[in-house]
Amino acid sequence: MTKALKRLASCLFAALLLASGPWISAQAKTKTLAGWLEGFDSGEGWFGQGYAYDITDTAACWELLQRPITVLDVGEREVVYPLTEPGGKKVNNDPYGGFIAGTTAAVHVLGKDEGGWTLIEGLDCYDRLIQGYVKTKLLKTVTPHPTYGIIVDKLTQRMYVFKDGQLFSDCGVSTGLPNDDEPFNETASGEYLISSWVGDFDNEGLVCAKALRFNNGDLFHEVPYTLLGDGTKRYSKFEALLGQKASHGCIRVARLPNAQGLCQSWLWDNLKKYTKVVIWDDDGRAYPYPDPNTQLFYNTKGGQYYHAVEDCSGVRKSYLPLTGFLYSQMGEKPFSKLEPCPYCVPVRPRSWIDQFNKARGFEPDPWTVDAFAQEDGPKEDAGGAVEHPVEIVIIPAS
């Protein structure tokens, strides 16, 4: 989904685009994604130096999710541009960048009141840390709703939902995929609040259902579908992208429930206003190895995928329940040839993680590799398995 300001159709903003169009076009053609980010810190430092991105530390995760945040008290569709000095110029005026969303996006207060102005920092649509002055009267402290909390990890592309201090469930998602021309497609890291139930919308032919706003134009919504000529809904193209960056900034969530019922419909029905959303940045981090004893599942009668749950919604009921195996067995036959299911989005294989980390400048952890090599588990015979493709789901028009 494109950013909010890009979608606004007001005459005022249209006039601004017309006036600045040639400059924007020229900049987009000459700047790379790295160029847009040059000179700014990213969301990597939002939670402080040495912060442990440890989803297994439930107490620490819940404490963060319940910690009050400071926001800019303007409308949820309004934005504030930090200034270079009290009453000065905008710190940054890149297209759709340099501003902090109102009402829902956390800011850090860096100084005391200076004649009605206060120095703050926040993250813009490029995931850049913007420091500058805002009017002190705009600063407001908000306490999150006490029942739920959400952590989205951009590195692993997974969403973790907490309830009453405990991890309720997790699933694969798709966050924003920026590029040279649209660096603002990034999903900004940081801390946010669920502010409103937007509902369904059409974005350039992609229908996104049950959208929940958390950062101006960025929303949680169901994985998009395209509407075919006969009125049926085709999801398969975008469901296959869950677990990797793919959106225009929004967070795409599965439409099919997992074992705990988690999906976008669950978020729509259960979350409360001011539920806190924490988004972990991926910069400077290596993709972690899953626990070798993580339980996975496969179809003994064939199929190309392995699964996170024994009753995956993407598998025909006649093949359920699926048969279990351990993550430590993924290098063995028949598991070594299986791919992660695009519907239940299980953890990635170690070979994929090693390649991913190496591309980002991280070498495999020798201790972890040895631990995997020493794992012993039951070996299953794949003899007689018949390849059976996963069902492509097309929902008939009602």
C-alpha positions as CSV (number, residue, x, y, z in Angstrom):
1,M,0.0,0.0,0.0
2,T,1.3,3.5,-0.9
3,K,1.9,6.0,1.8
4,A,-1.0,8.2,2.9
5,L,0.3,11.5,1.5
6,K,0.8,9.8,-1.9
7,R,-2.8,8.8,-1.9
8,L,-4.4,12.1,-0.8
9,A,-6.5,13.5,-3.6
10,S,-7.0,17.0,-2.2
11,C,-6.5,19.9,-4.6
12,L,-3.9,21.5,-2.3
13,F,-1.6,18.5,-2.4
14,A,-2.2,18.0,-6.1
15,A,-1.1,21.5,-6.7
16,L,2.1,20.9,-4.7
17,L,2.8,17.8,-6.8
18,L,2.4,19.8,-10.0
19,A,4.6,22.5,-8.7
20,S,7.4,20.2,-7.5
21,G,6.9,17.4,-10.0
22,P,10.0,18.1,-12.2
23,W,12.2,18.3,-9.1
24,I,10.8,15.0,-7.7
25,S,11.2,13.2,-11.0
26,A,14.8,14.4,-11.4
27,Q,15.7,13.4,-7.9
28,A,14.1,9.9,-8.2
29,K,16.1,9.3,-11.4
30,T,19.5,10.3,-9.9
31,K,19.2,8.9,-6.3
32,T,19.5,5.3,-5.3
33,L,17.8,3.8,-2.2
34,A,21.2,4.2,-0.3
35,G,21.3,7.8,-1.5
36,W,17.9,8.6,0.0
37,L,19.1,7.2,3.3
38,E,22.5,8.8,3.4
39,G,23.2,11.0,6.3
40,F,20.4,9.6,8.5
41,D,20.4,6.9,11.2
42,S,17.8,4.2,10.6
43,G,15.3,2.6,13.0
44,E,18.1,0.2,14.0
45,G,18.9,2.5,17.0
46,W,15.4,3.3,18.1
47,F,15.4,0.9,21.0
48,G,18.9,1.8,22.2
49,Q,22.3,0.4,21.8
50,G,22.6,-3.2,22.7
51,Y,18.9,-3.8,22.6
52,A,18.2,-7.6,22.5
53,Y,15.7,-8.5,19.8
54,D,14.7,-11.6,21.7
55,I,11.2,-12.7,21.1
56,T,11.7,-15.6,23.6
57,D,12.1,-13.1,26.5
58,T,8.3,-12.7,27.1
59,A,8.6,-10.5,30.1
60,A,10.8,-8.0,28.3
61,C,8.6,-8.0,25.2
62,W,5.5,-7.4,27.3
63,E,7.1,-4.6,29.3
64,L,8.0,-2.8,26.1
65,L,4.5,-3.4,24.7
66,Q,2.9,-1.8,27.8
67,R,5.3,1.1,28.2
68,P,3.6,4.5,27.5
69,I,4.7,6.4,24.5
70,T,4.9,10.1,23.6
71,V,3.0,11.1,20.4
72,L,2.2,14.3,18.5
73,D,-1.3,15.2,19.3
74,V,-2.7,16.0,15.9
75,G,-5.2,14.0,13.8
76,E,-4.3,10.4,12.8
77,R,-4.1,11.5,9.1
78,E,-2.1,14.6,9.9
79,V,1.7,14.9,10.1
80,V,4.3,17.1,11.7
81,Y,7.6,18.2,10.2
82,P,10.4,18.6,12.8
83,L,12.3,21.9,12.3
84,T,16.0,22.7,12.3
85,E,15.5,25.2,15.2
86,P,12.5,26.7,17.0
87,G,10.4,28.3,14.2
88,G,13.0,27.3,11.6
89,K,12.9,25.2,8.4
90,K,12.0,21.6,7.9
91,V,14.8,19.2,8.7
92,N,14.0,17.2,5.6
93,N,11.6,17.8,2.7
94,D,12.1,14.7,0.5
95,P,9.0,13.5,-1.3
96,Y,6.6,11.9,1.3
97,G,9.4,12.1,3.8
98,G,10.7,14.1,6.7
99,F,7.5,14.1,8.8
100,I,6.2,12.2,11.8
101,A,2.6,10.9,11.8
102,G,0.3,12.3,14.4
103,T,-1.6,10.5,17.2
104,T,-0.1,7.0,16.7
105,A,3.7,7.2,16.1
106,A,6.0,7.4,19.1
107,V,8.7,10.1,19.4
108,H,11.6,10.4,21.8
109,V,11.8,13.7,23.7
110,L,15.4,14.8,23.6
111,G,15.3,18.2,25.4
112,K,13.4,20.6,27.6
113,D,10.9,23.2,26.5
114,E,12.6,26.1,24.7
115,G,10.1,28.9,24.5
116,G,7.3,26.6,23.4
117,W,9.5,24.3,21.3
118,T,11.0,20.9,22.2
119,L,13.7,18.8,20.5
120,I,12.4,15.3,19.5
121,E,13.3,12.5,17.2
122,G,11.0,10.1,15.3
123,L,11.0,7.9,12.3
124,D,9.7,8.9,8.9
125,C,8.4,6.8,6.0
126,Y,11.9,6.1,4.8
127,D,12.7,4.6,8.2
128,R,15.1,7.5,8.8
129,L,15.6,9.0,12.3
130,I,14.5,12.6,12.0
131,Q,15.6,15.0,14.8
132,G,14.2,18.4,15.1
133,Y,12.0,20.8,17.0
134,V,8.2,20.6,17.4
135,K,5.8,22.7,19.4
136,T,5.8,21.6,23.0
137,K,2.0,21.7,23.2
138,L,1.8,18.9,20.7
139,L,3.5,16.4,22.9
140,K,1.2,13.9,24.6
141,T,1.8,10.7,26.6
142,V,-0.5,7.7,25.8
143,T,-0.8,4.5,27.8
144,P,-1.3,1.4,25.5
145,H,-4.4,-0.8,25.9
146,P,-3.5,-3.4,28.6
147,T,-4.8,-6.6,26.9
148,Y,-2.9,-7.0,23.6
149,G,0.4,-6.1,22.0
150,I,2.0,-6.8,18.7
151,I,5.7,-7.1,17.7
152,V,6.5,-7.2,13.9
153,D,10.1,-8.3,13.1
154,K,11.1,-7.0,9.7
155,L,14.1,-9.3,9.7
156,T,12.2,-12.6,10.0
157,Q,8.9,-11.1,8.5
158,R,6.9,-12.5,11.3
159,M,4.2,-11.0,13.5
160,Y,3.9,-11.9,17.2
161,V,0.7,-11.3,19.1
162,F,0.8,-11.0,22.9
163,K,-2.2,-11.3,25.2
164,D,-2.2,-10.6,28.9
165,G,1.6,-10.8,29.1
166,Q,2.0,-14.1,27.2
167,L,2.8,-14.9,23.6
168,F,-0.6,-15.8,22.0
169,S,0.5,-16.8,18.5
170,D,2.7,-15.7,15.5
171,C,2.5,-15.9,11.8
172,G,4.3,-14.7,8.6
173,V,3.6,-11.3,7.2
174,S,4.9,-9.0,4.4
175,T,6.2,-5.5,5.3
176,G,7.2,-2.8,2.9
177,L,9.7,-3.3,0.0
178,P,11.4,0.0,-0.8
179,N,13.3,0.7,-4.1
180,D,15.2,3.6,-5.7
181,D,12.1,5.3,-7.0
182,E,9.9,4.7,-3.9
183,P,12.1,4.6,-0.8
184,F,9.1,5.6,1.2
185,N,7.6,2.1,0.7
186,E,9.6,1.0,3.7
187,T,7.7,0.0,6.8
188,A,9.2,2.3,9.4
189,S,10.5,0.7,12.6
190,G,9.5,2.1,16.0
191,E,6.4,2.1,18.3
192,Y,2.8,2.8,17.3
193,L,-0.8,2.5,18.4
194,I,-3.7,1.0,16.6
195,S,-6.0,4.0,16.0
196,S,-8.9,3.1,13.7
197,W,-10.7,0.3,11.9
198,V,-10.5,1.4,8.2
199,G,-12.1,-1.6,6.5
200,D,-11.7,-2.7,2.9
201,F,-10.0,-0.6,0.2
202,D,-8.9,-0.9,-3.4
203,N,-5.3,0.0,-4.2
204,E,-4.6,0.0,-7.9
205,G,-6.7,-3.1,-8.5
206,L,-5.6,-4.9,-5.3
207,V,-8.4,-5.3,-2.7
208,C,-7.1,-5.2,0.8
209,A,-9.6,-6.2,3.4
210,K,-10.2,-5.4,7.1
211,A,-7.5,-2.7,7.4
212,L,-6.4,-1.4,10.8
213,R,-4.5,1.9,10.9
214,F,-1.3,2.2,13.0
215,N,0.9,4.9,11.3
216,N,-1.0,7.4,9.1
217,G,-1.1,5.6,5.7
218,D,0.3,2.3,6.9
219,L,-2.1,-0.3,8.0
220,F,-2.4,-4.0,8.9
221,H,-4.6,-5.6,6.3
222,E,-5.4,-9.0,4.8
223,V,-3.2,-10.2,2.1
224,P,-4.5,-8.6,-1.1
225,Y,-6.6,-10.3,-3.8
226,T,-7.4,-9.5,-7.3
227,L,-11.0,-9.7,-8.5
228,L,-11.5,-11.8,-11.6
229,G,-14.0,-11.1,-14.3
230,D,-16.4,-13.7,-13.0
231,G,-16.3,-12.1,-9.5
232,T,-14.0,-14.6,-7.9
233,K,-11.1,-13.6,-5.6
234,R,-7.6,-14.7,-6.4
235,Y,-5.2,-14.6,-3.4
236,S,-2.5,-17.0,-4.5
237,K,0.0,-14.5,-6.0
238,F,0.3,-12.5,-2.8
239,E,-0.1,-15.3,-0.3
240,A,3.0,-16.8,-1.8
241,L,4.9,-13.6,-0.8
242,L,4.1,-13.9,2.9
243,G,7.3,-14.2,4.9
244,Q,9.1,-11.7,2.7
245,K,9.0,-8.0,2.0
246,A,6.5,-7.2,-0.6
247,S,4.1,-4.3,0.2
248,H,4.1,-0.6,-0.3
249,G,4.5,0.0,3.4
250,C,1.5,-1.7,5.0
251,I,1.7,-5.0,6.8
252,R,0.0,-7.8,5.0
253,V,-1.4,-10.5,7.2
254,A,-2.7,-14.0,6.3
255,R,-6.4,-14.4,5.6
256,L,-6.3,-18.1,6.6
257,P,-6.2,-18.8,10.4
258,N,-3.4,-20.7,12.0
259,A,-3.9,-23.3,14.8
260,Q,-4.7,-20.5,17.3
261,G,-7.0,-18.7,14.9
262,L,-4.6,-15.9,14.2
263,C,-5.2,-14.1,10.9
264,Q,-6.2,-10.6,9.8
265,S,-9.9,-11.3,10.7
266,W,-8.7,-12.2,14.2
267,L,-6.9,-8.9,14.5
268,W,-10.0,-7.1,13.2
269,D,-12.3,-8.8,15.7
270,N,-10.1,-8.8,18.8
271,L,-7.6,-5.8,18.9
272,K,-8.6,-2.7,20.9
273,K,-7.9,0.9,20.2
274,Y,-4.4,1.9,21.3
275,T,-3.1,-1.6,21.2
276,K,0.6,-1.0,20.9
277,V,2.6,-2.1,17.9
278,V,6.4,-2.5,18.0
279,I,8.2,-2.9,14.8
280,W,11.8,-4.2,15.0
281,D,14.3,-3.0,12.4
282,D,16.3,-5.5,10.3
283,D,19.5,-3.3,9.9
284,G,22.6,-4.7,11.5
285,R,21.0,-8.0,12.5
286,A,21.7,-11.6,11.5
287,Y,18.7,-13.9,10.8
288,P,18.4,-16.2,13.8
289,Y,18.3,-19.9,13.6
290,P,15.1,-21.6,14.9
291,D,15.3,-24.0,17.8
292,P,16.4,-27.4,16.3
293,N,13.5,-29.0,18.2
294,T,10.9,-26.8,16.4
295,Q,8.0,-29.0,15.3
296,L,7.2,-29.0,11.6
297,F,4.8,-31.1,9.5
298,Y,4.6,-32.6,6.0
299,N,2.3,-34.7,3.8
300,T,3.6,-38.3,3.7
301,K,1.6,-38.8,0.4
302,G,3.5,-36.1,-1.4
303,G,3.4,-32.4,-1.9
304,Q,6.2,-29.8,-2.2
305,Y,5.8,-28.0,1.1
306,Y,6.5,-28.4,4.7
307,H,4.2,-26.7,7.3
308,A,4.0,-24.9,10.6
309,V,0.9,-26.7,11.7
310,E,-0.6,-30.2,11.3
311,D,-3.9,-28.8,9.9
312,C,-2.6,-26.2,7.5
313,S,-5.5,-24.4,5.8
314,G,-3.7,-24.6,2.4
315,V,-3.8,-28.4,2.3
316,R,-6.8,-30.4,1.3
317,K,-8.7,-31.9,4.2
318,S,-8.3,-35.4,2.8
319,Y,-4.5,-35.1,3.5
320,L,-4.9,-33.9,7.1
321,P,-3.6,-34.3,9.7
322,L,-0.1,-33.9,8.5
323,T,2.9,-35.9,9.9
324,G,5.4,-34.2,12.2
325,F,9.2,-33.9,12.1
326,L,11.8,-31.8,13.7
327,Y,13.6,-28.7,12.3
328,S,16.9,-30.5,13.0
329,Q,15.9,-33.1,10.4
330,M,15.5,-30.7,7.5
331,G,18.8,-31.8,5.9
332,E,17.5,-35.3,5.6
333,K,15.3,-37.0,3.0
334,P,12.5,-36.4,2.3
335,F,12.5,-33.1,4.1
336,S,15.5,-31.5,2.3
337,K,13.6,-31.0,-0.9
338,L,10.5,-29.4,0.7
339,E,9.8,-25.7,0.5
340,P,8.1,-23.6,3.2
341,C,4.3,-23.4,2.8
342,P,3.1,-20.0,1.6
343,Y,-0.1,-20.3,3.6
344,C,1.1,-21.2,7.1
345,V,4.6,-19.7,6.5
346,P,6.8,-22.0,8.7
347,V,10.4,-21.1,9.8
348,R,13.0,-21.0,7.0
349,P,15.5,-23.8,6.4
350,R,19.0,-23.4,7.7
351,S,20.5,-23.4,4.2
352,W,18.2,-20.4,3.3
353,I,19.2,-18.6,6.5
354,D,22.9,-19.1,5.8
355,Q,22.6,-17.7,2.3
356,F,20.4,-14.8,3.5
357,N,22.9,-13.9,6.2
358,K,25.9,-14.2,4.0
359,A,24.4,-11.8,1.5
360,R,24.0,-9.3,4.4
361,G,27.6,-9.8,5.5
362,F,27.1,-12.3,8.3
363,E,28.9,-15.7,8.4
364,P,27.2,-18.9,9.7
365,D,27.6,-19.4,13.5
366,P,29.9,-22.4,13.8
367,W,28.5,-23.4,17.2
368,T,25.0,-23.4,15.8
369,V,26.0,-25.4,12.7
370,D,27.7,-28.0,14.9
371,A,24.6,-28.2,17.1
372,F,22.5,-29.0,14.1
373,A,24.9,-31.6,12.8
374,Q,24.9,-33.4,16.2
375,E,21.1,-33.5,16.4
376,D,19.7,-37.1,16.1
377,G,16.1,-37.7,15.3
378,P,13.9,-40.3,13.9
379,K,14.3,-40.9,10.2
380,E,11.3,-41.5,8.1
381,D,11.1,-43.4,4.8
382,A,9.8,-41.3,1.9
383,G,9.2,-44.4,-0.3
384,G,6.1,-44.4,-2.3
385,A,5.4,-40.7,-1.9
386,V,3.4,-39.2,-4.7
387,E,3.9,-35.6,-5.7
388,H,0.6,-33.6,-5.1
389,P,0.6,-29.9,-5.7
390,V,-0.9,-27.7,-3.0
391,E,-4.4,-26.4,-3.7
392,I,-4.6,-22.9,-5.2
393,V,-7.5,-21.2,-3.4
394,I,-10.0,-19.2,-5.4
395,I,-13.1,-18.1,-3.6
396,P,-16.2,-18.1,-5.7
397,A,-18.2,-14.8,-5.8
398,S,-21.1,-14.7,-3.4
